[in-house]
Amino acid sequence: MEAILARALPADRVILVMQFLRFGVVGGIGFVVTTAVVYATRPWVGDYLAIIPAFLVAATGNWALNRLWTFRGRGSQPAFREWTMFLATNTLGMVLNAVTYWAMIALSRFCADHLIIPLVAGTLCGLFANFTLSRRVVFR
């Protein structure tokens, strides 16, 4: 994939595209974790609050995978500081995600019955904000 992109794009754009694709793969893993935590915690905290522990668990895993794979070699902060910065900067994406999720389950009985739909929509809403902030603030 990288070789194909290298023929069509300048080197700095290839790096950016590859980082975005890796970030998307990591986000996909995070989406599975988020979904599992939402479904596991909703009997105790309800549909609206289940997104909060899901964010914390998935964001922690996403930070580790992004540190090791997506942005390997970028950034030089101690791990705990980087993790807290990742959580803080990705809070914007989480807010976009959560507001989309909450609105969809509040406005649509179908979405409330099939939480996977608002979870996908919310994830897509936060994707670009999270990537941009991760790249420019956390892993620079």
QUICORMO-V100982 format. One record per residue. N is the residue number from 0. RES is the residue in one small letter. PSI is psi in whole degrees, -180 to 180 (NA if undefined). D_CENTER is the distance of its C-alpha to the mean C-alpha in Angstrom with 2 decimals. Layout:
BEGIN
n = <N	N>
res = <RES	RES>
psi = <PSI	PSI>
d_center = <D_CENTER	D_CENTER>
END
This chain:
BEGIN
n = <0	1	2	3	4	5	6	7	8	9	10	11	12	13	14	15	16	17	18	19	20	21	22	23	24	25	26	27	28	29	30	31	32	33	34	35	36	37	38	39	40	41	42	43	44	45	46	47	48	49	50	51	52	53	54	55	56	57	58	59	60	61	62	63	64	65	66	67	68	69	70	71	72	73	74	75	76	77	78	79	80	81	82	83	84	85	86	87	88	89	90	91	92	93	94	95	96	97	98	99	100	101	102	103	104	105	106	107	108	109	110	111	112	113	114	115	116	117	118	119	120	121	122	123	124	125	126	127	128	129	130	131	132	133	134	135	136	137	138	139>
res = <m	e	a	i	l	a	r	a	l	p	a	d	r	v	i	l	v	m	q	f	l	r	f	g	v	v	g	g	i	g	f	v	v	t	t	a	v	v	y	a	t	r	p	w	v	g	d	y	l	a	i	i	p	a	f	l	v	a	a	t	g	n	w	a	l	n	r	l	w	t	f	r	g	r	g	s	q	p	a	f	r	e	w	t	m	f	l	a	t	n	t	l	g	m	v	l	n	a	v	t	y	w	a	m	i	a	l	s	r	f	c	a	d	h	l	i	i	p	l	v	a	g	t	l	c	g	l	f	a	n	f	t	l	s	r	r	v	v	f	r>
psi = <-45	-38	-39	-45	-37	-29	-24	-20	156	157	-42	-32	-35	-46	-46	-47	-44	-39	-42	-42	-44	-42	-39	-40	-46	-42	-36	-42	-44	-35	-43	-44	-46	-48	-45	-43	-40	-50	-32	-34	-15	-31	-27	-36	-10	165	-36	-42	-16	-23	-23	-55	-30	-42	-47	-44	-49	-41	-36	-45	-41	-41	-48	-46	-40	-38	-42	-27	-62	-49	31	132	-7	144	151	26	154	149	-46	-42	-43	-42	-46	-37	-39	-47	-43	-48	-34	-3	-34	-48	-38	-38	-46	-44	-53	-42	-42	-48	-52	-44	-43	-40	-25	-34	-14	118	-36	-45	-37	-33	-22	77	-19	-33	-52	-26	-43	-47	-44	-41	-45	-35	-33	-12	-56	-38	-45	-42	-49	-47	-38	-45	-41	-24	-50	-54	60	NA>
d_center = <22.67	22.84	26.61	26.46	24.24	26.57	29.48	27.97	26.03	26.82	25.48	23.09	21.49	21.29	19.34	16.90	16.56	16.24	13.48	11.54	12.47	11.54	8.05	8.01	9.76	7.63	4.68	7.92	8.99	6.28	7.28	10.77	10.57	9.42	12.21	14.61	14.33	14.77	17.74	19.09	19.15	20.15	23.84	24.02	21.92	21.82	19.39	18.50	17.80	16.12	12.66	13.19	13.80	11.08	8.52	10.67	11.06	7.65	6.57	9.97	9.76	6.81	8.99	11.97	11.15	10.14	13.30	15.39	14.57	12.56	14.26	17.21	20.13	18.49	18.83	21.48	20.48	21.18	18.36	18.49	18.48	15.55	13.53	14.72	13.98	10.33	10.22	12.50	10.98	7.48	9.83	10.60	7.38	7.85	11.42	11.04	9.15	11.86	14.69	14.18	14.08	17.07	19.00	18.84	20.07	22.61	23.97	24.02	25.64	24.36	20.69	21.66	23.28	20.50	17.24	15.35	16.05	14.56	11.45	11.07	12.16	9.89	6.69	8.71	9.79	6.81	5.91	9.05	9.21	6.29	7.91	11.24	11.12	9.88	12.65	15.22	15.06	13.67	14.61	17.64>
END
